[in-house]
Amino acid sequence: MFSGAATSCCAPVLAGAVTLAVISGAFWKALIVTFAYVFGMTIPLFIAAYFYDTYKIEHSRFIQGKIIEKKIFGKTFRTHSTNLASGAVFFLMSVVLTSIALSTGSGFWSPAYQVRIGEALNRWSQNVFDVLSVVPDLSWAFFLAGLFVYFVWYAWKRVPQNDKDSERPPRCH
């Protein structure tokens, strides 16, 4: 709920997930929808954190960057090079989206091949849902709850022990 309320890009997705959960008609279906929403919001962050930690990206020259100072009209302005890079990306995206909106009359233009891919994925996912519809809702609830418990257990297992505990000699019974 917090991530949906805190960022405007997540709020429409949250509203859709809550609506689907409410109209699902069954507690277990609503639980599956909300789990899917939470996993969809957090799994990309976990993946990014995994690669960030594994490859020590914080030590890369690009991430560390450097402070850039520029004097304009006698006033010194300081910014970080990564701020300039992200600003350039946002500016480029605004130019692209504005040109698409002005040339097509809509900001929702997509090439025909992307439309065909979307339609094919929609048909494929509907076929998958039709095949999986024979599995009872309660089974899906147990599967998702088990998956959640596994992730919590795995994360708990990976937490390093407290330094005080590692310095203390083992007790003899």
Buried (B, 14 or more C-beta within 10 A) or exposed (E): EEBBEEEEEBEEBBEEBBEBBEEBEEEBBBBBBBBBBEBEBEEEEEEEEEEEEEEEEEEEEEEEBEEEEEEEEEEEEEEEBEEEEEEEEEEEEEEEEEEBEEEEEEEEEEEEEEEEEEEEEEEEEEEEEEEEEEEEBEEBBEEBEEEEEEBEEEEEEEEEEEEEEEEEEEEEE
